[in-house]
């Protein structure tokens, strides 16, 4: 059983000064996570999504973290693989460099890039993203199988032959993953032979459903679509969490942070229809009740826009997560493990959560939550 954290560099009050503070605070959290026994830190890649994510260059963030740590794995969760975001040969070169500098501690996820805001910035053809992500994974899978890469693919033709340098420590390459925001992508991850990064906002029952889809596809695959000579059947489930000795306060802080997360992601994924996120933190307000109200408003907005109300559309407003005490977190994590998760990916750094609460959450997970499961399932 593995435990990790994910970083969005998300923030209310996104001034330049606060932006720098949040990014540096995130580094401190990642370094502390190693001390507290976490196995991995993930960093997303998003572009031009103010409030939601200021993590536009995760390879630099992860390098900075790698330089200040010695054991914890560092991971892309995930690289935007369409070619106008990142040419696959350049991704492979960065993989080789970062795996070398970290001593073989890198994991690499692939993603399509989710919003018009991002694709319009980089001139990405949304209709081509799925094919380009698959081809990028295949190029990375092939990059170091021979001394030089020769590539004539369905989407990209590389003239001549080229060594991809530097070569990674892990052979033939670091473990590969796919960001799976929808059910069909779980089947694709299984058929590609890569790990699956799944959202867990809808709760353990939905994680169990996603796990069944992934495992069934693994059983049925023929190997014809494998992107590499090695496979990685590892399911990572998101776990929003804030914990404290004062469980009631932790639930309020977590609910407030998650509401900001939900509103900021809704803003960009709806093309701005849902309005900008509420940045106010009001002392004494019942944030659990307020996030329920925000969920109702989201449903009303979807109905008005004639957009189907699906689990994915409303899941980010579900506040029944690992908020409260260490015991609350242990109980929730057990449900995710029972649902089939191989790794629990903690979402702690949310836009309105103070740094002190993030650090306390990491400490309590390291002192009480993770050791509980190490004792039960082994290291």
NUNU-838858 format. One record per residue (C-alpha): residue in one letter; x, y, z. Coordinates in steps of 0.5 Angstrom, whole numbers, padded with zeros to 4 digits, always signed. Last residue first. Layout:
AXYZ
...
END
This chain:
X+0012-0003+0008
X+0007-0008+0011
X-0001-0009+0010
X-0003-0008+0017
X+0003-0005+0021
X+0004+0000+0015
X-0003+0002+0015
X-0003+0004+0022
X+0004+0007+0021
X+0001+0012+0015
X-0005+0014+0019
X-0001+0016+0026
X+0005+0020+0025
X+0006+0021+0018
X-0002+0023+0017
X-0001+0027+0023
X+0005+0031+0021
X+0002+0032+0013
X-0005+0034+0016
X-0001+0039+0021
X+0003+0042+0015
X-0003+0043+0011
X-0006+0046+0017
X+0000+0051+0018
X+0000+0053+0011
X-0007+0055+0011
X-0013+0052+0006
X-0016+0057+0002
X-0014+0054-0005
X-0013+0047-0004
X-0006+0044-0002
X-0008+0037+0002
X-0010+0032-0004
X-0008+0026-0001
X-0006+0020-0007
X-0008+0014-0004
X-0004+0008-0007
X-0006+0001-0010
X-0014+0003-0009
X-0018-0003-0010
X-0025-0001-0006
X-0023-0004+0000
X-0017+0001+0000
X-0021+0007-0001
X-0026+0004+0005
X-0019+0003+0009
X-0017+0011+0007
X-0024+0013+0010
X-0023+0010+0017
X-0016+0012+0018
X-0018+0019+0016
X-0023+0019+0021
X-0019+0016+0026
X-0013+0021+0025
X-0019+0027+0026
X-0023+0031+0022
X-0023+0031+0014
X-0022+0024+0010
X-0028+0025+0005
X-0035+0026+0005
X-0035+0033+0002
X-0038+0031-0005
X-0038+0038-0008
X-0033+0035-0013
X-0037+0030-0015
X-0042+0034-0018
X-0040+0034-0026
X-0037+0027-0025
X-0043+0024-0023
X-0047+0026-0028
X-0052+0032-0029
X-0053+0033-0037
X-0051+0040-0039
X-0058+0044-0041
X-0054+0050-0039
X-0060+0052-0034
X-0060+0045-0032
X-0052+0045-0031
X-0053+0052-0027
X-0058+0049-0023
X-0054+0043-0021
X-0048+0048-0019
X-0053+0052-0015
X-0055+0045-0011
X-0047+0044-0010
X-0046+0051-0008
X-0051+0050-0002
X-0048+0043+0000
X-0041+0047+0000
X-0045+0052+0005
X-0047+0047+0010
X-0040+0044+0010
X-0037+0051+0011
X-0041+0053+0017
X-0039+0060+0018
X-0035+0062+0024
X-0030+0066+0021
X-0031+0067+0014
X-0026+0065+0009
X-0027+0069+0002
X-0025+0067-0004
X-0031+0065-0008
X-0029+0062-0015
X-0030+0066-0021
X-0037+0065-0025
X-0040+0058-0027
X-0040+0060-0034
X-0033+0061-0035
X-0032+0056-0040
X-0035+0051-0036
X-0028+0047-0035
X-0025+0053-0033
X-0030+0056-0028
X-0032+0049-0025
X-0025+0048-0023
X-0025+0054-0019
X-0031+0053-0016
X-0030+0045-0014
X-0023+0047-0011
X-0026+0053-0007
X-0031+0049-0004
X-0026+0043-0003
X-0022+0048+0001
X-0028+0051+0005
X-0030+0043+0006
X-0023+0042+0009
X-0022+0048+0014
X-0029+0046+0016
X-0028+0039+0017
X-0021+0040+0020
X-0025+0045+0025
X-0029+0039+0028
X-0023+0034+0028
X-0019+0039+0033
X-0013+0034+0033
X-0013+0036+0026
X-0014+0033+0019
X-0015+0035+0012
X-0016+0030+0007
X-0018+0030-0001
X-0016+0023-0003
X-0015+0021-0010
X-0014+0014-0012
X-0008+0011-0016
X-0009+0005-0019
X-0003+0001-0021
X-0002-0004-0027
X+0005-0002-0030
X+0007-0006-0036
X+0014-0007-0039
X+0015-0008-0047
X+0012-0001-0048
X+0006+0002-0051
X+0002-0004-0050
X-0004-0004-0055
X-0003-0011-0058
X-0003-0014-0051
X-0009-0018-0051
X-0013-0014-0046
X-0019-0018-0042
X-0016-0019-0035
X-0013-0012-0035
X-0020-0009-0038
X-0023-0012-0032
X-0018-0009-0027
X-0020-0002-0030
X-0027-0003-0030
X-0027-0006-0023
X-0023+0000-0020
X-0027+0005-0023
X-0033+0002-0020
X-0029+0001-0013
X-0027+0009-0014
X-0035+0010-0015
X-0036+0007-0008
X-0030+0010-0005
X-0033+0017-0006
X-0035+0022-0011
X-0029+0026-0010
X-0024+0020-0012
X-0021+0022-0018
X-0017+0017-0022
X-0010+0016-0024
X-0009+0009-0028
X-0002+0006-0029
X+0000+0004-0036
X-0001-0003-0040
X-0004+0001-0046
X-0010-0003-0046
X-0011-0002-0038
X-0010+0005-0039
X-0015+0005-0045
X-0020+0002-0041
X-0019+0007-0035
X-0020+0012-0041
X-0027+0010-0042
X-0029+0011-0035
X-0027+0019-0035
X-0022+0023-0031
X-0017+0018-0032
X-0010+0021-0032
X-0005+0016-0035
X+0001+0013-0032
X+0008+0010-0034
X+0013+0008-0029
X+0020+0011-0031
X+0024+0008-0037
X+0027+0002-0040
X+0030+0002-0035
X+0030+0006-0029
X+0036+0011-0029
X+0034+0015-0035
X+0038+0016-0041
X+0041+0023-0042
X+0039+0024-0048
X+0035+0021-0053
X+0039+0018-0059
X+0036+0020-0066
X+0035+0017-0072
X+0032+0020-0079
X+0026+0024-0080
X+0021+0024-0074
X+0014+0022-0077
X+0008+0024-0072
X+0001+0022-0072
X+0000+0015-0074
X+0008+0013-0073
X+0014+0013-0076
X+0020+0014-0071
X+0027+0012-0070
X+0030+0013-0063
X+0037+0011-0062
X+0041+0006-0058
X+0035+0002-0058
X+0029+0001-0052
X+0031+0008-0050
X+0026+0012-0053
X+0021+0006-0055
X+0016+0007-0049
X+0017+0015-0049
X+0015+0014-0056
X+0009+0010-0055
X+0006+0015-0049
X+0007+0020-0054
X+0003+0016-0059
X-0003+0015-0054
X-0003+0022-0052
X-0003+0025-0059
X-0009+0020-0061
X-0013+0023-0055
X-0011+0030-0057
X-0013+0031-0064
X-0020+0033-0063
X-0018+0038-0058
X-0013+0042-0063
X-0008+0045-0059
X-0006+0052-0060
X-0002+0053-0054
X-0006+0058-0051
X-0013+0056-0054
X-0011+0049-0051
X-0011+0052-0044
X-0017+0056-0044
X-0021+0051-0048
X-0020+0046-0042
X-0017+0039-0040
X-0010+0038-0042
X-0010+0031-0045
X-0006+0027-0040
X+0000+0023-0039
X+0003+0021-0032
X+0011+0020-0031
X+0014+0017-0025
X+0021+0019-0023
X+0026+0016-0017
X+0032+0014-0021
X+0037+0018-0018
X+0033+0024-0018
X+0038+0028-0022
X+0038+0022-0027
X+0031+0021-0027
X+0030+0028-0028
X+0035+0028-0034
X+0032+0022-0038
X+0025+0025-0037
X+0026+0032-0039
X+0029+0028-0046
X+0023+0024-0046
X+0018+0030-0046
X+0023+0034-0051
X+0022+0028-0056
X+0014+0028-0054
X+0013+0035-0056
X+0010+0039-0050
X+0004+0043-0050
X+0003+0043-0058
X+0004+0036-0058
X-0001+0034-0054
X+0002+0030-0048
X+0000+0035-0042
X+0005+0032-0037
X+0001+0029-0031
X+0001+0027-0025
X+0008+0028-0026
X+0012+0024-0020
X+0017+0025-0015
X+0019+0019-0011
X+0021+0020-0004
X+0028+0018-0002
X+0033+0023-0002
X+0030+0030-0002
X+0032+0037-0003
X+0034+0036-0010
X+0028+0032-0012
X+0024+0038-0009
X+0027+0043-0014
X+0027+0038-0020
X+0019+0037-0018
X+0018+0044-0019
X+0022+0045-0025
X+0019+0039-0028
X+0012+0041-0026
X+0012+0048-0030
X+0005+0051-0031
X+0003+0049-0023
X-0001+0055-0022
X-0007+0051-0022
X-0015+0053-0020
X-0014+0060-0018
X-0012+0063-0025
X-0012+0057-0030
X-0007+0060-0035
X-0004+0053-0036
X-0004+0046-0032
X+0001+0041-0031
X+0000+0037-0024
X+0005+0035-0019
X+0005+0028-0015
X+0009+0027-0009
X+0011+0020-0007
X+0012+0015-0002
X+0010+0019+0004
X+0014+0017+0011
X+0013+0024+0015
X+0020+0026+0013
X+0019+0025+0006
X+0012+0029+0006
X+0016+0035+0010
X+0020+0036+0003
X+0013+0036-0001
X+0010+0041+0004
X+0016+0045+0004
X+0016+0045-0004
X+0008+0047-0003
X+0010+0053+0001
X+0015+0055-0004
X+0009+0055-0009
X+0004+0058-0005
X+0009+0064-0003
X+0011+0066-0010
X+0003+0066-0012
X+0002+0070-0006
X+0007+0076-0008
X+0004+0075-0016
X-0003+0076-0013
X-0007+0070-0014
X-0012+0072-0008
X-0015+0064-0007
X-0009+0059-0009
X-0008+0053-0013
X-0001+0050-0013
X-0004+0044-0016
X+0000+0039-0012
X-0001+0032-0010
X+0001+0028-0004
X+0003+0020-0004
X+0001+0014+0000
X+0003+0007-0002
X+0000+0000+0000
END
